[in-house]
Amino acid sequence: MLSSTKRLPKLQLRREQELEKYRLQAVTPDESNALRVCREFTGDVLIVESENDTVIPRQVIVNYREACIHAKSLTYRLMEGADHGLSNEAWHRAYTELLVNWFNQFVFSKKATEATGAEKKPSSTAPETAFTEGQARPEA
């Protein structure tokens, strides 16, 4: 059973336990409902990090990447130079392109494959799938 602190709303957690300090810690799926759900998820995962994000610390991204141990695939992308809000139009366009390409590769192409019964081989321009060191690569 989860402790009462794991059920606190985010704003209350921010006040009572200093959310900013909490986000800088390594957290396991046993300590977080969100990470527990990520650990159990078996679909395709895309994690995008903004290099200069002052809202979501890097450790939060690491925690999510490490939690996705049963994901069918895990794609990680770093938006170089970007801030949390993607305030530069070029970052916004790059993020949109990244999402569209990922959905085309992992969502829409799979639906077309399922509908036709044909197996589609990934193209040589497919994004590289990154895995946390020591994490087993899921079966395709």
VOMAR-37308 format. One record per residue (C-alpha): x, y, z; residue number from 0. Coordinates in pm, 1 decimal, always signed. Each point is the difference from the previous one (the first is absolute). Layout:
# residues N
<site><xx>X</xx><yy>Y</yy><zz>Z</zz><num>NUM</num></site>
...
END
This chain:
# residues 140
<site><xx>+0.0</xx><yy>+0.0</yy><zz>+0.0</zz><num>0</num></site>
<site><xx>+121.7</xx><yy>+349.0</yy><zz>-82.7</zz><num>1</num></site>
<site><xx>+86.1</xx><yy>+235.4</yy><zz>+282.7</zz><num>2</num></site>
<site><xx>-217.2</xx><yy>+306.1</yy><zz>+49.6</zz><num>3</num></site>
<site><xx>+273.9</xx><yy>+226.6</yy><zz>-141.1</zz><num>4</num></site>
<site><xx>-25.7</xx><yy>-174.6</yy><zz>-336.1</zz><num>5</num></site>
<site><xx>-365.0</xx><yy>+98.6</yy><zz>-25.7</zz><num>6</num></site>
<site><xx>+49.0</xx><yy>+372.8</yy><zz>+63.1</zz><num>7</num></site>
<site><xx>-113.4</xx><yy>+234.8</yy><zz>-277.0</zz><num>8</num></site>
<site><xx>+291.1</xx><yy>+166.9</yy><zz>-175.8</zz><num>9</num></site>
<site><xx>-61.0</xx><yy>+348.0</yy><zz>+142.8</zz><num>10</num></site>
<site><xx>-22.9</xx><yy>-135.5</yy><zz>+353.5</zz><num>11</num></site>
<site><xx>+313.8</xx><yy>-207.8</yy><zz>-58.8</zz><num>12</num></site>
<site><xx>+175.4</xx><yy>+313.8</yy><zz>-125.6</zz><num>13</num></site>
<site><xx>-82.1</xx><yy>+181.6</yy><zz>+323.1</zz><num>14</num></site>
<site><xx>+55.8</xx><yy>-284.4</yy><zz>+245.5</zz><num>15</num></site>
<site><xx>+291.0</xx><yy>-188.6</yy><zz>-150.0</zz><num>16</num></site>
<site><xx>+171.7</xx><yy>+244.2</yy><zz>-231.1</zz><num>17</num></site>
<site><xx>-92.5</xx><yy>-144.9</yy><zz>-338.4</zz><num>18</num></site>
<site><xx>+302.7</xx><yy>+157.0</yy><zz>-166.4</zz><num>19</num></site>
<site><xx>+237.5</xx><yy>-197.4</yy><zz>+227.2</zz><num>20</num></site>
<site><xx>-205.7</xx><yy>-316.8</yy><zz>-49.7</zz><num>21</num></site>
<site><xx>+31.0</xx><yy>+31.5</yy><zz>-378.8</zz><num>22</num></site>
<site><xx>+379.7</xx><yy>+1.7</yy><zz>+29.1</zz><num>23</num></site>
<site><xx>+1.1</xx><yy>-344.7</yy><zz>+161.3</zz><num>24</num></site>
<site><xx>+21.1</xx><yy>-340.3</yy><zz>-159.6</zz><num>25</num></site>
<site><xx>-347.5</xx><yy>-150.1</yy><zz>+47.5</zz><num>26</num></site>
<site><xx>-100.9</xx><yy>-360.3</yy><zz>-68.2</zz><num>27</num></site>
<site><xx>-335.0</xx><yy>-129.4</yy><zz>-126.4</zz><num>28</num></site>
<site><xx>-66.7</xx><yy>-133.8</yy><zz>+349.3</zz><num>29</num></site>
<site><xx>+6.6</xx><yy>+360.0</yy><zz>+126.9</zz><num>30</num></site>
<site><xx>-215.3</xx><yy>+165.7</yy><zz>-268.7</zz><num>31</num></site>
<site><xx>-337.9</xx><yy>-84.8</yy><zz>-150.0</zz><num>32</num></site>
<site><xx>+95.1</xx><yy>+159.8</yy><zz>-331.8</zz><num>33</num></site>
<site><xx>+324.6</xx><yy>-197.4</yy><zz>-23.5</zz><num>34</num></site>
<site><xx>-178.1</xx><yy>-320.5</yy><zz>+104.6</zz><num>35</num></site>
<site><xx>-239.8</xx><yy>+41.6</yy><zz>-292.6</zz><num>36</num></site>
<site><xx>+297.1</xx><yy>+65.9</yy><zz>-231.8</zz><num>37</num></site>
<site><xx>+167.5</xx><yy>-318.9</yy><zz>+124.8</zz><num>38</num></site>
<site><xx>-312.5</xx><yy>-200.5</yy><zz>-86.2</zz><num>39</num></site>
<site><xx>-56.4</xx><yy>+162.7</yy><zz>-341.7</zz><num>40</num></site>
<site><xx>+78.9</xx><yy>-231.5</yy><zz>-293.1</zz><num>41</num></site>
<site><xx>-54.7</xx><yy>+232.3</yy><zz>-296.1</zz><num>42</num></site>
<site><xx>+228.5</xx><yy>+239.5</yy><zz>-185.0</zz><num>43</num></site>
<site><xx>+135.5</xx><yy>+292.2</yy><zz>+203.4</zz><num>44</num></site>
<site><xx>+132.0</xx><yy>+339.1</yy><zz>-111.8</zz><num>45</num></site>
<site><xx>+178.8</xx><yy>+219.1</yy><zz>+254.5</zz><num>46</num></site>
<site><xx>+103.0</xx><yy>+349.8</yy><zz>-108.3</zz><num>47</num></site>
<site><xx>+227.0</xx><yy>+213.2</yy><zz>+217.5</zz><num>48</num></site>
<site><xx>+70.0</xx><yy>+369.8</yy><zz>-41.1</zz><num>49</num></site>
<site><xx>+369.8</xx><yy>+61.4</yy><zz>+63.5</zz><num>50</num></site>
<site><xx>-55.6</xx><yy>+326.0</yy><zz>+189.8</zz><num>51</num></site>
<site><xx>-320.9</xx><yy>-94.8</yy><zz>+178.7</zz><num>52</num></site>
<site><xx>-22.8</xx><yy>+183.2</yy><zz>+333.1</zz><num>53</num></site>
<site><xx>-335.5</xx><yy>-161.0</yy><zz>+89.8</zz><num>54</num></site>
<site><xx>+72.9</xx><yy>-371.9</yy><zz>-45.8</zz><num>55</num></site>
<site><xx>+346.5</xx><yy>-94.3</yy><zz>+132.0</zz><num>56</num></site>
<site><xx>+208.9</xx><yy>-255.2</yy><zz>-189.7</zz><num>57</num></site>
<site><xx>-39.6</xx><yy>-250.1</yy><zz>+286.4</zz><num>58</num></site>
<site><xx>-374.9</xx><yy>-17.6</yy><zz>-66.0</zz><num>59</num></site>
<site><xx>+72.8</xx><yy>-101.7</yy><zz>-360.3</zz><num>60</num></site>
<site><xx>+252.8</xx><yy>-258.6</yy><zz>+120.8</zz><num>61</num></site>
<site><xx>-258.6</xx><yy>-139.4</yy><zz>+243.2</zz><num>62</num></site>
<site><xx>-255.3</xx><yy>-40.7</yy><zz>-280.2</zz><num>63</num></site>
<site><xx>+251.8</xx><yy>-155.7</yy><zz>-239.8</zz><num>64</num></site>
<site><xx>+111.1</xx><yy>-249.5</yy><zz>+262.9</zz><num>65</num></site>
<site><xx>-358.4</xx><yy>-86.4</yy><zz>+93.2</zz><num>66</num></site>
<site><xx>-102.7</xx><yy>-103.4</yy><zz>-353.9</zz><num>67</num></site>
<site><xx>+155.7</xx><yy>-345.7</yy><zz>+28.0</zz><num>68</num></site>
<site><xx>-286.6</xx><yy>-187.0</yy><zz>-168.9</zz><num>69</num></site>
<site><xx>-57.0</xx><yy>+244.9</yy><zz>-284.9</zz><num>70</num></site>
<site><xx>-6.4</xx><yy>-151.3</yy><zz>-346.3</zz><num>71</num></site>
<site><xx>+226.3</xx><yy>+284.6</yy><zz>-109.2</zz><num>72</num></site>
<site><xx>+141.5</xx><yy>+305.4</yy><zz>+171.4</zz><num>73</num></site>
<site><xx>+95.8</xx><yy>+299.4</yy><zz>-209.6</zz><num>74</num></site>
<site><xx>+177.0</xx><yy>+285.3</yy><zz>+177.3</zz><num>75</num></site>
<site><xx>+65.0</xx><yy>+335.2</yy><zz>-162.5</zz><num>76</num></site>
<site><xx>+182.6</xx><yy>+303.9</yy><zz>+137.8</zz><num>77</num></site>
<site><xx>-109.6</xx><yy>+337.6</yy><zz>-135.7</zz><num>78</num></site>
<site><xx>+337.6</xx><yy>+176.4</yy><zz>-1.1</zz><num>79</num></site>
<site><xx>-12.1</xx><yy>+353.7</yy><zz>+136.0</zz><num>80</num></site>
<site><xx>-377.7</xx><yy>-13.0</yy><zz>+56.5</zz><num>81</num></site>
<site><xx>-176.7</xx><yy>+124.7</yy><zz>+310.3</zz><num>82</num></site>
<site><xx>-308.4</xx><yy>-152.3</yy><zz>+163.1</zz><num>83</num></site>
<site><xx>-248.0</xx><yy>+212.4</yy><zz>-194.1</zz><num>84</num></site>
<site><xx>+177.2</xx><yy>-36.0</yy><zz>-337.0</zz><num>85</num></site>
<site><xx>-3.9</xx><yy>+380.3</yy><zz>-14.7</zz><num>86</num></site>
<site><xx>+199.6</xx><yy>+14.9</yy><zz>-323.8</zz><num>87</num></site>
<site><xx>-208.4</xx><yy>-66.0</yy><zz>-313.3</zz><num>88</num></site>
<site><xx>+272.6</xx><yy>-228.8</yy><zz>-138.7</zz><num>89</num></site>
<site><xx>-21.4</xx><yy>-220.0</yy><zz>+312.4</zz><num>90</num></site>
<site><xx>-376.7</xx><yy>-12.4</yy><zz>-31.0</zz><num>91</num></site>
<site><xx>+23.6</xx><yy>-108.5</yy><zz>-365.1</zz><num>92</num></site>
<site><xx>+269.9</xx><yy>-258.0</yy><zz>+81.8</zz><num>93</num></site>
<site><xx>-214.0</xx><yy>-143.1</yy><zz>+281.6</zz><num>94</num></site>
<site><xx>-304.7</xx><yy>-23.0</yy><zz>-226.7</zz><num>95</num></site>
<site><xx>+207.0</xx><yy>-171.7</yy><zz>-270.1</zz><num>96</num></site>
<site><xx>+143.4</xx><yy>-241.3</yy><zz>+256.2</zz><num>97</num></site>
<site><xx>-350.8</xx><yy>-92.8</yy><zz>+121.0</zz><num>98</num></site>
<site><xx>-138.3</xx><yy>-42.4</yy><zz>-351.2</zz><num>99</num></site>
<site><xx>+293.7</xx><yy>-218.8</yy><zz>-105.6</zz><num>100</num></site>
<site><xx>-26.5</xx><yy>-214.3</yy><zz>+314.3</zz><num>101</num></site>
<site><xx>-375.8</xx><yy>-45.8</yy><zz>-41.5</zz><num>102</num></site>
<site><xx>+47.5</xx><yy>-88.9</yy><zz>-366.1</zz><num>103</num></site>
<site><xx>+261.2</xx><yy>-260.5</yy><zz>+86.4</zz><num>104</num></site>
<site><xx>-144.8</xx><yy>-152.7</yy><zz>+316.0</zz><num>105</num></site>
<site><xx>-372.7</xx><yy>+58.8</yy><zz>-16.5</zz><num>106</num></site>
<site><xx>-130.9</xx><yy>+56.0</yy><zz>-349.8</zz><num>107</num></site>
<site><xx>+231.7</xx><yy>-246.1</yy><zz>-178.6</zz><num>108</num></site>
<site><xx>-96.3</xx><yy>-273.6</yy><zz>+249.0</zz><num>109</num></site>
<site><xx>-370.0</xx><yy>+61.4</yy><zz>-60.6</zz><num>110</num></site>
<site><xx>+57.2</xx><yy>-27.2</yy><zz>-376.3</zz><num>111</num></site>
<site><xx>+199.4</xx><yy>-320.0</yy><zz>+53.8</zz><num>112</num></site>
<site><xx>-276.0</xx><yy>-147.8</yy><zz>+214.3</zz><num>113</num></site>
<site><xx>-264.5</xx><yy>+94.1</yy><zz>-257.9</zz><num>114</num></site>
<site><xx>+186.2</xx><yy>-154.3</yy><zz>-294.4</zz><num>115</num></site>
<site><xx>+171.8</xx><yy>-283.7</yy><zz>+182.8</zz><num>116</num></site>
<site><xx>+328.3</xx><yy>+102.6</yy><zz>-163.4</zz><num>117</num></site>
<site><xx>+308.9</xx><yy>+43.3</yy><zz>+211.9</zz><num>118</num></site>
<site><xx>+173.5</xx><yy>+332.5</yy><zz>-52.4</zz><num>119</num></site>
<site><xx>+375.7</xx><yy>+11.9</yy><zz>+49.5</zz><num>120</num></site>
<site><xx>+137.0</xx><yy>+312.5</yy><zz>+169.3</zz><num>121</num></site>
<site><xx>+171.2</xx><yy>+238.5</yy><zz>-239.3</zz><num>122</num></site>
<site><xx>+366.1</xx><yy>+91.5</yy><zz>+31.8</zz><num>123</num></site>
<site><xx>-110.0</xx><yy>+350.0</yy><zz>+101.8</zz><num>124</num></site>
<site><xx>-202.0</xx><yy>-127.1</yy><zz>+295.8</zz><num>125</num></site>
<site><xx>+85.1</xx><yy>+173.1</yy><zz>+326.4</zz><num>126</num></site>
<site><xx>+243.9</xx><yy>-179.7</yy><zz>+220.2</zz><num>127</num></site>
<site><xx>-158.8</xx><yy>-162.2</yy><zz>+302.7</zz><num>128</num></site>
<site><xx>+192.5</xx><yy>+78.8</yy><zz>+316.0</zz><num>129</num></site>
<site><xx>+5.5</xx><yy>-218.3</yy><zz>+307.3</zz><num>130</num></site>
<site><xx>+133.8</xx><yy>+72.1</yy><zz>+342.8</zz><num>131</num></site>
<site><xx>+327.1</xx><yy>-180.7</yy><zz>+62.8</zz><num>132</num></site>
<site><xx>-59.6</xx><yy>-339.8</yy><zz>+155.5</zz><num>133</num></site>
<site><xx>-360.8</xx><yy>-12.8</yy><zz>-117.4</zz><num>134</num></site>
<site><xx>-92.7</xx><yy>-300.0</yy><zz>-211.3</zz><num>135</num></site>
<site><xx>-116.6</xx><yy>+82.4</yy><zz>-347.9</zz><num>136</num></site>
<site><xx>-360.9</xx><yy>-104.6</yy><zz>-46.8</zz><num>137</num></site>
<site><xx>-89.8</xx><yy>-252.5</yy><zz>-266.1</zz><num>138</num></site>
<site><xx>-130.9</xx><yy>+155.1</yy><zz>-320.8</zz><num>139</num></site>
END
